[in-house]
Amino acid sequence: MPTSLCGCEAWSLRGDLFKRLRGFHNRCARSMCRVNLHHTFRHHITFASPFRRLGILDIGIYFHNWILRWSGHVARMPMSRAPRQLLTGWASHSRPTTGCPQMTWGRISENALNCKGILKEFGEWIAVAKDRSKWRQLTHSIPKPPDA
């Protein structure tokens, strides 16, 4: 898991790329359980079955947790630090919509906050992240996989 998500804190994955990452994760889980696609279709094996056997969760949960951990770390940095300046900077001129990237770090962070159900307002998370113990409790909790 750490190898496949190495450096994911700075990724801005579009939906199609995230789908490919999820497919890779599912394929790896099936191969660890020695189940191929033929077995999956023939015996009606769900994608969650290998996860239960291995005691792991969907890659989206791990991805969002890592994004939020890094976001909290950046929020606690002073504004003089380069990562904080780069990730929370603001440009005075808007980018034309034709050249706008489809996914940005801010949008990825907002998706992670929404998936975890932490905050409804995007700007409020920085105040919560300043309290490290509370932020760790919110973001480091990974739900237990369902029992087999």
N, C-alpha and C positions, 0 to 999 in steps of 0.2 A: 504494500500500500504506500509506504513512504517513497518508494522509487517512482511509482506512477504519478504521484502528486508532488514531486519535487519542484519547488518554486511556484506552486500554484497560487501563492498569495498575490502574485503580480499578473496572473493570467486574466485576460478579458475574452473569455470563450463565448463565441456566438452559439446559438442553439444547435446548429448542425455539428459543430466541433464537440460540443458537450455530449451530443448523441453518440458520436464516435468514441469518446472517452468511456461513456457508459457501456457501449457495446464491447469495448476491450475488457472492461472490468467483468462484465457478465461472462465473456468467453474464458477469461482466466479462472473465474469461479467454477465454471463447468469443467474445465480441464483438470482442476485440482480435485474435483469429485469424480473424475473419469466418466463424464457424461458428454457425449457429442450431440450435435444438432439432430441427428437421426433418432437417437434415444429420446431427445426432448419432444420431438413431434410424435413419435410412435407411442410413447408412454404418457403423453400429456403432462410432462414435467414443467412446472411453472419456473419462472426465473428466480423466484424467492426461495425455492427449495434448496439449491446449492448454498445460498447465503445462510439459511438456517443450519445446514450441516456444518458449515465452516465457522459459524458464529460471527459473521460479518454483516455489515449493512450495505445499503446502496451507496455508490460512490458520491452521489450528490450530497449526502449528509456529511461525509468526511470533508468534501470540497468546501461546503459552506462553513463548517466549523473552522477550517484553516483560514479561510478568508476573514472571518470575524475575529479570530485571534490576532491576525496581523493588523486588522483595522483598529482594534483596541490598543495595540502596541503603538501604532502611529498616532492615535489620538492622545496618548499620554506623553508623546515626545514634545519638547519645546519647539516653537516655530522656527528657531534658528537651525534646526537639523534639516539636512537635505531631503530625507524621505518625506518628512512632514510638509516641506515646502512644495515638493513635486506632486504629492498625492492630494494635497488640499489646496493647491494653488488655483488662482482664478485669472482668466485672461479677460482683458477689458473689451476686446472685440470678439463678437460671436463668430463661430465658424459657419461657413455656408453649409446648408443642409445637403448639398450634393457631395461634399467631401467629408461629411461627418462619419466617424467610425460607427459601425453597427453596435458595438458593445464597448463600454468604457469601464474603468475600475470602479467609478462611482455607481454605475448601473449594476455591476456585479455585486457590489457591497449592498446595495439596496435590495437586490433579489435575495441575498443571503439573510438580511434582516427580516424580510417578509416571510421567507421559508421557515425561519426559526420562530417567527411571531414575537420578536423582541419589542419592536416599537412601530408605531404607525407613522409618526413624523420622522422624515429622514434626518433632519438636523438635530433631533433630540438624543441620538445615540452617542454623540461625543460626550455629553454630560454624564451619561451612564457609564461610559467606558473609562472616565477619569477615576472612578472607584474600581480599582483593580479586582478586589475580592468579589464584588457583585458581578463584574463583567466576566470573570472566570467562571462563576457559578452559572451564568446564562449561556456562555458559549462553549465551555468545555464539557458540558453534559452531553453524552452520546446515549441515545436510548438503547436499552438492551434489546438484542435481536429476539424475535419470538422463538419460543421453545419448539423443538422439532417434534 
